Structure formats: structure tokens, C-alpha cells
Amino acid sequence: MNRFSLSACFLVLLLPAATASAQFRSFVTVKADKLMDGDQELRFVSFNIPNLHYIEDNQEFTNPSPWRPADEFEIRDALTAIKQLGGKVVRLYTPSVRKAKDDPGILRHVNGPGVFDEEAFKAYDKVLQVANEVGVRVIIPFVDNWWWWGGIADYARFRGKPKEAFWTDSLVIADFKKTIAFMVNRVNTYTGVPFKEDKALLGWETGNELEVGTFAWTKEIASYVKTLDRNHLLIEGTHSQVILDEAIADPNIDVLSTHYYRPASQMIKLMLDARAKTKGKKPYFVGEFGFMPVDSMRSVLDSAIASGMSGMLLWSMRQHNRDGGFYYHGAAYRWPGFESGKFWRELDVVRLFRAKAFQISGLPEPPVPAPLPPKLLRIETPYEISWQGSTGASSYIIERGSSWLLFFRRWSVIDSNASDANLGYRALFADTTATTGVSYFYRVRAKNACGISEPSESSPVIRAPYRILVDEFENEGKMAERTAGVSFIVGKDASRAKEDWSRLEGKTGDYLLYRLPKLITSIQLDAFFTTAQRDSNVVFYSGTSPSTLTPLTVKTEAYDVYSNEYRVFCPVRYTTKVILPEHRYIKIGLQNGIQLGRLEIGYDPE
């Protein structure tokens, strides 16, 4: 984060709380080529948050489905992050559509022509409620061109027709209009405000990166949307990187946008050409761009701001996870940026975007507010401590109490710089210094450059049942020995391995060896089958020395993942508690086609 002075941080703490919860006073309108918020021009530098309403990355190890609606904590965290970044606008992804190969356990927004899932759409309700409270405008596209969540091909499939029918078949178009009508006319279950009357909605988008055969479809849909909603702007959601004359001329299309994933020099030329074509006629913004060096991003943003165009939205950001830590999706950004994102220069990117977000609005960049207290999640052992993160916190202080009496409890800091951004979909912190049989309490504080929060609520009394060795396979530091063929995997294919960024693999015959100081009580190994063949398994041995090892009997459980587009490896968990009391060595024999993700070995401390 920027190095703010203590006085500047103090001023942020004194800002009235009502600022964050103020309601919007007007709909966003258009004046020539400008977006207007009342009598003020609206310009923005911000992010796409595709899973603001619908999580596609719930990659907990034993969970077969990555899909679930976002809850209020996750939505509020995401929108508050945008607000702290200086962003005024956020763009969601589309409603999901049931696909032919979807498992019945997967929740989708659109299950058939005019058939909608109420629980899924309640997340949209919550997004608009919180957007009003936080003060961030939302862009909602109606349909996806692509197959990730279901889209145009699935509307056509509902009627037994090919994908291309979406653009021309009257019945398929009528089905899509049912979705539009449902969304536009929907009454928010939390606020009672119809979507078409909600001022937090900047505008509707015809779709995400639509590859429309002819402009006739866009013309028909734009006209239809305007018969339902005259309050909100309509944005053309094309995949074209140039602005069409027909879109500029159409009276029902209010705003134009393009997406670019090109080198900066090419992108700047195309973007400025689009701006020149729309100047004086209609507002224009870049709805998606990214995957370029930070200096290139700076050049793009500087060109956009100087051109007078309405805005820029980077792809993409992920929010905190209700179960602790963040959601992960490749090189997606997290607020306020972390060292663990160094591979995609996360800290530099979020700093840049925050500076430019305030610059485009002509405002000085303020310090980030001090964080609020995190929420400690249920703890069963000292080795599985997690919390719901605090928006804007750069790290956390873990405190341990050692008295039964609340008012005489003595707290000590056991980690002054803990992170919730290093591990995904697992416990965030393990207190490996806990003594078995002793009663402990835990609490967490959030911190950043502007301050330290009040503590979370204290946990109930916790006792350590055993000591533990945890190996995340980042390096060989926890091992007594390994063969030369063992290799560490950093980042590669993380999306196929439940977003596990540090793994290990070897060939048949390779092995790892661990030495424990006391009685070994349990072993749990999380791994991945990387091929469809499962006739090979990791093998385990224990013994009193490396030369006296005997095979262990282990339980193997595979957690098949629902059919998906990311070709996720099958997670498999190996466990055993049947280890001879005199044994101190554990050997793990590797096999072709298996990657190791995390190892836990419990042992008796006394």
C-alpha cells in the first residue's frame, strides 16, 4: 500500500459513516458522449468482478461443484473493495444457463425457456441492495456468447436447434426475451425495488462478447429492452473491436464498449479509434482488458484518461471467501494486493488502478481506511484457524489466550503478520506451537498501513489433540530425504488442481521420506489424479529407520468433480491412523499421473 501519514489515516477514520451508505439520487444518463450522474460527469477506472453474484470458484478439496451463489459477506466485501479502490462502477458476468451436461446438483439461473431459479437470482437482489449502500454502480449483461456458464448455444439447445439459431429463430429469441423481462421486471426481495427502478444499476448490456451475425438481432433486442425499461442505459455487448455505424445510429443503444486483449500499442490505437468515432455522439468505455505488463497498463490508462473516454474495466478481481481466504481464478487480482500475487505483479497493479481511479475523477488519492475486525470462523483444533477477511486488510495478527476466565485472560501474539492470501480453500493458519492438553482461546486482528482493527470475537476453548507437521510442497524443507526425480510445481495448471499453486510430482520409483520426533498418530495426504487412469496409487511405508520400512494400509477416497470446462484433475485423499507406535519414519512412494498437494502428519508430542 501507499505509505500514508498517520494524520491522513486519522482523517479517514473521522469521515462520517453515512458516506458509505448513501443512496444514489439519480439514474445514470447520457449527455452527448458523456455519462452523467446528475449534473456531474461519470468517469471510472475499475474492475470486472465476474463472480460478484455467482461463484464459479468454490474449490474446496472434497466439494464436487465449484458453483454457488455469492452470499452477503462476499458481495459486500467485493463492492467495498471497489469503493476503497476508488472505483465507481463494477461489471458482473452474465446469468448462468443450464447446459446439456450439467450435473443436477449444479445451480443455474436459467433452467429452460422461462424457467428461473429463485435462489440464484436472490444474489442479484443482494448485489443491488449492497451496491446502493456502498455507492458503486453495477453493469449487468443479459447473456454470454461463450460456454463457461451456459449461454447462447444453450438457449438454442432448449429448442433442439443449433447455436446459430439464437440470432435468427423467432422462438429462441422469444425465449431469451423471457429472461430479459424476468430480470428487468424483477422486484428485489430485500429492498422491494424493481430492478428497472434501481438507481444502483448503471445499465443493462445486451450480452458478453456477442458475435452477432447481423445487426438485426441487436436492433430487435435493444428495442425490446427499451419497451420495458426507460430508466436505465443500454450498452452494446459485442465481441467486435471496432464500433459499428449501426450501433452509433441506433436510438435504443445508449453506450458503446469494446474488449481488448492485445499488446498495449495495438490496444491504444484501436481504443483511440473507437473514441474518435464515438466522440460527440455516444459514451464509450473499454469493458475488458488485461494480461499485460504493468507499464503497458499505465500507458493504456493514461491514453484513455487523456482521450476523455468514459472508463476502463480491468479483467478481473476476486473477493474474500465466506469460508476464509479468497476465491482464486488464475491470475485474478485481490484487494489490497499481496506478495503471493507477485507472479502477476498484483501489488503494483492494484496500486496503479487505485491511483488512476481517483485521477480520472480529478480527485487526490486518499489513504485506505483502517480495516474492520475480521470474523473468526469455527475452530476445532489449533491447526485449523480461519477467519472471514476484512476488506482492505494487508495482514492479520493472531493472538492466543491462555486463561479460562474472560476478564483475566492473558493474550499473546503468536503471529504478527499472518496472511489470508497465501492458501486457498483450506485453513489459513496452524498454531504449531500449541502444547497438547492446554486450553487455549484465539482471536484475530486485521491491519494495514492505516491501523489495526479491534479483535474478532474470541474462539471457544480449544485444545491440541496432537502435534502436526504440514507440508504444502513449496520446497523440500519439511522432508528428511527425497529422490532426484521429484519436482515442485509452482502455478502451472493451478486451475486444474483446485487452485493449488504449490504441488509436487515424480515418476514411479521416486519417493519422499519424513522423520517425526515422537509417536506418529495419523497421516492425511491430498493429491490429484492427473490422468483418467486410476490404477496407480501413492504408496505409504513406516518404520523405525529408513532401512526397516514396511507398507501401510491407507484409505483412499476420490472426489470426482462435476463435469466442467476446465478439465479439473480428480482430487484424492489418503488417510491412515494405523501406524506402529515405535515407528518414526514415513516414506511416500510416488507414481506416474499423480500430483501431491498437501500432507499432514499428526504425532504425539510427549
C-alpha positions in Angstrom: 0.0 0.0 0.0 1.0 3.6 -0.3 2.9 5.0 2.7 0.3 7.2 4.3 1.0 9.5 7.1 -0.7 8.8 10.5 -2.5 12.1 10.3 -4.0 11.2 6.9 -5.1 7.8 8.2 -6.7 9.6 11.2 -8.7 11.8 8.9 -10.1 8.8 7.1 -11.3 7.4 10.4 -13.1 10.6 11.1 -15.1 10.5 7.8 -18.9 10.2 8.5 -20.2 6.7 8.3 -23.1 7.9 6.2 -20.8 8.4 3.2 -20.5 4.7 2.6 -24.3 4.0 2.9 -25.7 7.0 0.9 -28.3 6.1 -1.6 -27.9 7.2 -5.3 -30.0 10.2 -6.1 -30.4 9.8 -9.8 -30.1 7.3 -12.7 -27.0 7.5 -14.9 -27.9 9.4 -18.0 -26.2 10.4 -21.3 -25.2 13.8 -22.5 -23.7 13.6 -26.0 -20.7 11.4 -25.4 -20.6 11.6 -21.6 -22.1 9.5 -18.9 -23.8 11.8 -16.3 -24.5 11.2 -12.6 -26.9 14.1 -12.0 -25.1 17.2 -13.2 -21.7 15.6 -12.9 -19.8 13.6 -15.5 -19.2 9.9 -14.5 -15.8 8.6 -15.5 -14.3 5.4 -14.0 -11.3 3.1 -13.7 -12.3 -0.1 -12.1 -12.6 -3.9 -12.3 -14.8 -6.6 -13.6 -15.9 -8.9 -10.8 -17.4 -11.8 -12.7 -18.4 -13.8 -9.7 -19.8 -10.9 -7.7 -23.2 -12.7 -7.8 -22.4 -16.3 -8.8 -19.3 -18.1 -7.6 -17.6 -20.4 -10.1 -14.5 -21.0 -7.9 -15.6 -22.8 -4.8 -12.8 -25.2 -5.0 -12.8 -26.8 -1.5 -10.9 -30.1 -1.9 -13.8 -32.5 -1.3 -16.5 -30.4 -2.9 -17.6 -31.8 -6.4 -19.2 -28.5 -7.5 -17.4 -25.1 -7.8 -20.8 -23.3 -8.2 -22.8 -21.4 -5.6 -24.5 -18.0 -5.3 -22.4 -15.4 -3.6 -23.6 -14.5 -0.1 -23.9 -11.1 1.5 -20.4 -11.2 3.1 -18.8 -11.9 -0.3 -20.8 -9.3 -2.1 -20.2 -6.6 0.5 -16.5 -7.4 0.6 -16.2 -7.2 -3.2 -18.1 -3.9 -3.6 -16.4 -2.3 -0.6 -13.1 -3.3 -2.2 -14.1 -1.4 -5.4 -15.1 1.6 -3.3 -11.8 1.6 -1.5 -10.0 1.3 -4.8 -11.8 4.5 -6.0 -13.9 2.6 -8.4 -17.4 3.9 -9.2 -18.5 1.1 -11.5 -18.3 -2.7 -11.5 -19.3 -5.1 -14.2 -20.7 -8.6 -13.4 -20.7 -11.6 -15.6 -24.0 -13.0 -17.1 -26.7 -15.1 -15.6 -25.8 -18.8 -15.9 -27.8 -21.1 -18.2 -28.3 -24.8 -17.7 -26.0 -26.9 -20.0 -26.7 -30.3 -21.5 -24.0 -32.0 -19.4 -24.7 -30.2 -16.2 -25.0 -32.4 -13.1 -28.3 -31.9 -11.4 -26.5 -30.6 -8.3 -25.3 -27.5 -10.2 -27.4 -24.4 -9.5 -28.2 -22.3 -12.6 -30.1 -19.1 -13.1 -31.9 -20.2 -16.3 -33.0 -23.8 -16.4 -35.2 -23.7 -19.5 -37.3 -21.3 -21.5 -38.9 -19.0 -18.9 -37.8 -21.3 -16.1 -35.7 -19.5 -13.5 -34.1 -20.4 -10.2 -35.2 -18.0 -7.4 -32.3 -18.8 -5.1 -29.8 -18.0 -7.8 -31.5 -14.7 -8.6 -31.6 -13.6 -5.0 -27.8 -13.0 -5.3 -28.6 -10.3 -7.9 -31.0 -8.8 -5.4 -28.3 -8.7 -2.7 -25.8 -7.2 -5.2 -28.1 -4.3 -5.9 -29.0 -3.8 -2.2 -25.3 -3.6 -1.2 -24.3 -1.5 -4.3 -26.8 1.1 -3.1 -25.4 1.0 0.4 -21.7 1.1 -0.6 -22.1 3.5 -3.5 -20.9 1.5 -6.5 -22.8 1.3 -9.8 -23.4 -2.1 -11.5 -23.4 -3.2 -15.1 -25.4 -6.4 -15.8 -25.1 -8.3 -19.1 -28.0 -10.5 -20.2 -26.3 -13.5 -21.8 -22.9 -15.0 -22.5 -21.6 -15.7 -26.0 -19.4 -18.4 -24.5 -20.0 -21.8 -22.9 -18.4 -21.4 -19.5 -21.6 -20.7 -17.6 -24.0 -21.6 -20.4 -25.1 -19.1 -23.0 -26.5 -18.6 -26.4 -25.9 -22.2 -27.5 -28.0 -23.4 -24.6 -31.0 -21.2 -25.4 -30.9 -22.7 -28.9 -30.5 -26.3 -27.5 -33.6 -25.9 -25.3 -35.5 -25.9 -28.6 -33.3 -28.6 -30.3 -31.7 -26.1 -32.6 -28.0 -25.2 -33.4 -26.3 -22.3 -31.7 -26.7 -20.0 -34.7 -30.5 -20.1 -34.2 -30.1 -17.8 -31.3 -29.7 -14.9 -33.6 -32.5 -15.6 -36.1 -35.0 -18.1 -34.8 -38.1 -16.3 -33.5 -38.9 -19.0 -30.9 -35.4 -18.9 -29.4 -35.4 -15.1 -29.5 -38.7 -15.1 -27.7 -37.2 -17.4 -25.0 -34.3 -15.0 -24.5 -36.8 -12.1 -24.2 -38.4 -14.0 -21.3 -35.1 -13.8 -19.4 -34.8 -10.1 -20.2 -38.3 -9.4 -19.0 -37.8 -11.5 -15.8 -34.6 -9.6 -14.9 -35.8 -6.1 -15.8 -39.2 -6.5 -14.1 -37.8 -8.4 -11.1 -38.7 -6.9 -7.7 -35.8 -7.1 -5.3 -36.6 -9.5 -2.4 -34.5 -7.5 0.1 -35.5 -3.9 -0.8 -38.8 -4.2 -2.6 -37.4 -2.0 -5.5 -38.0 -3.3 -9.1 -34.7 -3.7 -10.9 -35.9 -1.3 -13.6 -36.3 1.4 -10.9 -33.0 0.7 -9.0 -30.5 3.6 -9.3 -27.5 1.4 -8.5 -27.9 -0.2 -11.9 -25.8 1.8 -14.3 -27.2 -0.1 -17.3 -28.0 -3.4 -19.0 -25.6 -4.9 -21.5 -27.0 -6.9 -24.4 -24.5 -9.6 -23.6 -20.9 -10.6 -23.1 -18.7 -10.5 -26.2 -21.6 -11.4 -28.5 -20.7 -12.5 -32.0 -23.9 -11.3 -33.7 -24.3 -12.4 -37.3 -26.2 -9.3 -38.4 -27.2 -6.1 -36.6 -30.9 -7.0 -36.9 -30.7 -9.1 -33.7 -29.1 -6.3 -31.7 -31.7 -3.8 -33.1 -34.6 -6.0 -32.1 -33.2 -6.7 -28.6 -32.3 -3.1 -27.9 -35.8 -2.0 -28.9 -37.4 -4.7 -26.7 -35.3 -3.7 -23.6 -36.4 -0.1 -24.0 -40.1 -1.1 -24.1 -39.5 -2.5 -20.6 -37.1 0.0 -19.0 -36.6 3.6 -20.0 -34.7 4.5 -16.8 -31.5 2.6 -17.5 -28.9 2.8 -20.2 -28.4 0.0 -22.7 -24.9 -1.0 -23.6 -24.0 -2.9 -26.7 -22.1 -6.1 -25.6 -20.3 -7.0 -28.8 -17.1 -9.0 -29.4 -16.1 -6.7 -32.2 -13.1 -4.5 -31.5 -14.4 -1.7 -33.7 -17.6 0.3 -33.3 -20.3 -0.3 -35.8 -22.0 2.6 -37.6 -25.4 0.9 -37.0 -24.7 0.9 -33.2 -24.0 4.6 -33.2 -27.1 5.3 -35.2 -29.5 3.1 -33.2 -31.5 5.3 -30.8 -32.0 2.4 -28.3 -28.3 1.8 -27.8 -27.0 4.4 -25.3 -23.4 3.3 -24.6 -20.8 1.6 -26.7 -17.9 -0.6 -25.5 -15.1 -2.9 -26.7 -12.9 -5.5 -25.1 -9.1 -5.8 -25.9 -6.6 -8.5 -25.1 -3.7 -7.2 -27.3 -0.3 -5.6 -26.9 -0.6 -2.1 -25.5 0.4 -0.3 -28.7 -2.3 -2.2 -30.7 -4.9 -1.7 -28.0 -4.3 2.0 -27.7 -4.7 2.6 -31.4 -8.0 0.6 -31.6 -9.3 2.2 -28.4 -8.5 5.7 -29.6 -10.0 5.0 -33.0 -13.2 3.9 -31.2 -13.2 7.0 -29.0 -12.7 9.2 -32.1 -15.6 7.5 -33.9 -18.0 8.0 -30.9 -16.8 11.4 -29.8 -19.7 13.8 -29.6 -22.2 11.0 -30.3 -22.3 8.4 -27.6 -20.3 7.5 -24.4 -17.7 4.8 -25.0 -15.7 2.7 -22.5 -13.4 -0.4 -22.5 -15.4 -3.2 -20.8 -12.5 -5.6 -20.5 -8.7 -5.6 -20.9 -5.7 -7.1 -19.2 -3.0 -9.7 -19.2 -0.2 -7.2 -20.0 2.8 -5.8 -18.1 2.2 -3.0 -15.5 4.0 -0.4 -17.6 1.7 -1.2 -20.5 -1.4 -0.9 -18.3 -0.1 2.5 -17.2 0.2 3.6 -20.9 -3.2 2.3 -21.7 -4.8 4.1 -18.8 -3.0 7.4 -19.4 -4.2 7.3 -23.0 -7.8 6.5 -22.0 -7.9 9.3 -19.4 -6.4 11.9 -21.8 -8.8 10.9 -24.5 -11.9 11.8 -22.5 -13.5 8.4 -22.9 -15.9 7.3 -20.1 -14.0 4.4 -18.4 -11.8 1.3 -18.3 -12.6 -2.0 -16.6 -9.7 -4.5 -15.9 -10.3 -8.2 -16.0 -10.6 -9.3 -13.2 -10.9 -9.3 -9.4 -12.0 -12.0 -6.9 -13.3 -11.3 -3.4 -12.9 -12.9 0.0 -14.4 -16.3 0.5 -17.0 -16.8 3.2 -15.1 -19.9 4.4 -11.8 -18.0 4.8 -9.2 -16.6 2.5 -10.0 -15.5 -1.1 -11.5 -17.1 -4.2 -8.9 -17.9 -6.8 -9.1 -18.0 -10.6 -5.7 -18.0 -12.2 -4.1 -14.6 -12.1 -7.2 -12.7 -10.8 -6.5 -9.7 -8.6 -7.3 -9.3 -4.9 -7.6 -6.2 -2.9 -5.4 -4.7 -1.5 -2.8 -6.8 -3.3 -0.4 -9.4 -1.8 3.1 -10.7 -2.1 1.7 -14.1 -3.0 0.4 -12.4 -6.2 4.0 -11.4 -7.3 3.8 -13.7 -10.3 1.2 -11.3 -11.9 2.6 -8.2 -10.0 -0.7 -7.9 -8.1 0.5 -5.2 -5.7 1.7 -2.9 -8.5 -1.4 -3.4 -10.5 -3.9 -2.6 -7.7 -1.8 0.5 -6.7 -1.8 1.7 -10.2 -5.5 1.2 -10.7 -6.3 3.0 -7.4 -4.2 6.0 -8.4 -5.9 6.2 -11.8 -9.4 5.7 -10.4 -9.0 8.9 -8.4 -7.1 10.7 -11.2 -9.9 10.1 -13.8 -12.3 11.7 -11.3 -10.0 14.6 -10.7 -9.6 13.7 -7.0 -6.5 13.3 -4.8 -5.8 9.7 -3.8 -6.8 9.3 -0.1 -5.4 6.7 2.3 -7.1 3.4 2.6 -9.4 3.1 5.7 -8.2 1.1 8.6 -9.8 -2.3 8.5 -12.8 -3.5 10.5 -12.5 -6.6 12.8 -12.4 -9.9 11.0 -14.9 -12.7 11.8 -13.3 -15.8 13.3 -14.7 -19.0 11.9 -15.4 -22.1 13.9 -12.2 -23.7 15.2 -11.9 -27.3 16.2 -8.1 -27.6 16.6 -5.3 -25.1 16.8 -4.1 -26.4 13.4 -7.2 -25.2 11.5 -7.7 -21.5 12.2 -9.6 -19.4 9.6 -11.5 -16.2 9.5 -13.6 -14.1 7.2 -11.2 -11.4 5.9 -11.5 -7.7 6.5 -11.7 -5.6 3.3 -8.5 -3.7 2.7 -6.5 -5.6 5.3 -3.0 -6.4 4.2 -2.3 -8.9 7.0 -3.5 -10.2 10.4 -2.4 -10.5 14.0 -3.1 -13.9 15.6 -3.5 -13.8 19.3 -3.7 -16.7 21.8 -5.2 -16.6 25.2 -4.3 -19.0 28.0 -6.8 -18.4 30.8 -10.3 -19.8 31.4 -11.5 -16.5 32.9 -12.7 -13.9 30.4 -11.6 -10.8 32.3 -8.2 -12.3 33.4 -7.4 -13.8 30.0 -3.8 -13.2 29.0 -3.3 -12.7 25.3 0.0 -13.2 23.4 0.8 -12.6 19.8 1.7 -15.8 18.0 1.9 -14.3 14.5 2.1 -10.6 13.9 2.0 -10.8 10.1 -0.4 -13.7 9.1 -1.9 -13.7 5.7 -5.3 -14.8 4.3 -3.9 -14.7 0.7 -1.4 -17.5 0.7 -3.5 -20.6 0.8 -6.8 -21.2 -1.0 -9.7 -23.4 0.2 -8.1 -24.6 3.4 -7.3 -23.5 6.9 -5.4 -20.2 6.9 -3.2 -20.7 10.0 -1.9 -23.6 12.0 -0.6 -22.9 15.6 2.2 -25.5 15.6 3.5 -24.1 18.9 0.4 -25.2 20.9 1.0 -27.6 23.7 -1.3 -30.6 23.9 -3.6 -30.8 26.8 -3.5 -27.0 27.4 -6.7 -24.9 27.0 -6.3 -22.0 24.5 -8.5 -19.3 23.0 -7.8 -17.5 19.8 -8.7 -14.1 18.2 -7.6 -12.2 15.2 -7.0 -8.5 14.3 -6.8 -7.1 10.8 -4.2 -4.4 9.9 -3.0 -2.2 7.1 -0.9 0.9 6.8 -3.6 3.0 8.4 -4.2 1.0 11.5 -5.1 -2.2 13.4 -8.6 -3.3 14.0 -10.3 -4.3 17.2 -10.0 -8.0 17.8 -12.5 -10.5 16.5 -14.7 -12.4 18.9 -12.7 -15.0 20.9 -13.0 -18.6 20.0 -14.3 -21.2 22.5 -11.7 -23.1 24.4 -9.5 -25.2 22.1 -7.1 -28.0 22.9 -4.4 -29.5 20.7 -5.1 -33.3 20.4 -1.6 -33.9 18.9 1.3 -32.0 17.2 1.3 -31.7 13.5 3.7 -31.5 10.5 2.2 -29.7 7.5 3.9 -29.8 4.1 2.4 -27.7 1.3 5.1 -28.9 -1.1 6.6 -25.5 -1.7 10.1 -26.8 -1.2 11.9 -29.8 0.5 12.3 -28.0 3.9 10.0 -30.4 5.7 11.5 -33.6 4.2 14.3 -35.8 5.6 15.0 -37.1 2.1 13.7 -37.1 -1.5 14.8 -38.7 -4.8 16.3 -36.5 -7.5 13.3 -37.1 -9.8 10.9 -35.2 -7.6 9.9 -31.8 -8.9 8.0 -28.9 -7.4 5.1 -27.3 -9.4 4.5 -23.6 -8.9 1.4 -22.2 -10.5 1.3 -24.5 -13.5 -2.2 -26.0 -14.1 -3.5 -24.5 -10.8 -7.0 -24.1 -12.3 -7.0 -27.9 -12.9 -5.8 -28.6 -9.4 -8.4 -26.8 -7.2 -6.2 -23.6 -7.5 -3.4 -25.3 -5.5 -0.4 -23.3 -6.5 2.3 -25.4 -4.9 2.4 -29.1 -5.7 4.8 -31.9 -6.2 5.2 -34.8 -8.7 7.6 -37.5 -9.6 7.7 -40.8 -11.5 7.1 -44.3 -10.4 10.0 -45.2 -8.1 10.5 -41.7 -6.7 9.8 -41.1 -3.0 9.7 -38.7 -0.1 10.9 -39.5 3.4 9.9 -37.8 6.6 11.2 -38.2 10.2 8.9 -37.4 13.2 10.3 -37.0 16.7 7.5 -38.9 18.5 4.7 -41.4 18.1 3.0 -40.9 14.7 -0.8 -40.8 15.1 -2.2 -40.0 11.7 -1.4 -39.3 8.0 -3.6 -37.3 5.6 -2.4 -36.7 2.0 -4.3 -34.7 -0.5 -3.3 -35.4 -4.1 -4.7 -35.3 -7.7 -5.1 -38.0 -10.4 -3.9 -36.1 -13.4 -5.0 -38.8 -15.9 -8.2 -40.7 -16.4 -6.4 -43.9 -15.4 -6.5 -44.6 -11.6 -4.9 -48.0 -11.5 -1.8 -46.4 -9.8 -1.8 -45.0 -6.3 0.6 -43.4 -3.9 2.1 -46.0 -1.6 3.0 -45.5 2.1 5.5 -47.1 4.4 6.6 -46.6 8.0 9.4 -47.9 10.1 12.0 -47.3 12.9 14.7 -46.4 10.3 14.9 -45.7 6.6 16.1 -49.3 6.1 13.4 -51.1 8.0 10.2 -49.7 6.3 7.0 -51.8 5.9 3.9 -51.0 3.8 1.0 -49.1 5.5 -2.7 -49.8 4.8 -4.4 -46.5 3.8 -7.9 -45.4 3.0 -8.3 -43.8 -0.5 -11.2 -41.5 -1.3 -11.6 -39.9 -4.7 -13.9 -36.8 -5.0 -15.0 -36.7 -8.6 -15.6 -33.2 -9.8 -18.8 -32.3 -11.7 -18.3 -32.1 -15.5 -16.7 -28.7 -16.3 -14.8 -26.8 -18.9 -11.6 -26.6 -17.0 -10.7 -30.3 -17.1 -10.1 -30.3 -13.3 -7.9 -33.2 -12.0 -9.7 -35.6 -9.7 -8.9 -34.9 -6.1 -8.0 -37.9 -3.9 -7.4 -38.1 -0.2 -5.3 -40.8 1.5 -5.6 -41.3 5.3 -4.5 -43.7 7.9 -4.2 -43.9 11.7 -2.7 -47.5 11.8 1.0 -46.9 12.5 3.1 -48.9 14.8 4.0 -46.9 18.0 7.8 -47.4 17.6 7.8 -46.1 14.0 9.3 -42.6 13.4 9.8 -42.6 9.6 7.2 -42.2 6.9 8.0 -42.9 3.2 5.7 -41.9 0.4 6.2 -43.7 -2.9 5.2 -41.6 -5.9 3.6 -42.9 -9.1 3.1 -41.6 -12.6 0.0 -39.5 -13.1 -0.4 -38.3 -9.5 0.5 -34.9 -8.0 0.7 -34.2 -4.3 -1.0 -31.1 -2.9 -0.8 -31.1 0.9 0.5 -33.5 3.6 -0.5 -33.5 7.3 1.3 -35.9 9.7 0.0 -35.9 13.3 2.4 -37.0 16.1 2.4 -37.3 19.9 4.4 -34.5 21.5 5.3 -36.3 24.8 
